[in-house]
Structure formats: C-alpha cells, structure tokens
Amino acid sequence: MERIAFQLQIAEGKRDDYREAHEAVPEWLETAYLDSDAQIERYSVFEADGTVFGVLELEDPEAFRGVMNESVAQSRWDGKMASILTDDEPVWLDEVYRLC
C-alpha cells in the first residue's frame, strides 16, 4: 500500500463553494475512482484557509493519476471546479516523514 498526497488552492471568495461541492461529491466521480486499477483504500481531503490537501492510500498511484488525467468523470468534475480552484492541476507532494 502506498500513500500519495496533493495540494490545491481555492480561489479568493470561493471557499464556501468548494466545501458545498464536497458535501455531495457525485457518485459517478467516486465510481470512476473506485473502479480504477488504483485500488484506493482511503482518500481524504482537508481544507484550511483556502489550501486543500488530499491524501490517498492505494495500491497503484499511477492508475489513480491516469483516472485524474484521462477519465470523463474527472473532466466533468474539473469543469465544475474550474471557477472554484485557482488551478486545476494538483501539486503532488513528497512524503518526508511517517510515524506509522
């Protein structure tokens, strides 16, 4: 099992829109993630002061990135989020420490 993380920025004044969108993430997007070869075990998104941090535990990070880059579901979601995020490309983060 691998762990990967990313960061995004919410556009000024769009924080409530971002949180509202994530109160009802569409089933078609979740299905695209879960039906992929990534074998996602856990996927959480955190937000503070307009900075979004996502962390996943999964078997195949490249399969997940493939869904994010190539799936129709992700493209639809990106369209919805385009006016909410400052950039639709996540910054992938390197893990530098893990306690357990």
Buried (B, 14 or more C-beta within 10 A) or exposed (E): EEEBBBEBEBBEEBBEBBEEBEEEEEEEBEEBBEEBEBEBEEBEBEBEEBEBBBBBBBEBBEBBBBBBEEBEBBEBBBEEBEEBBEEBEBEEEEEEEEEE
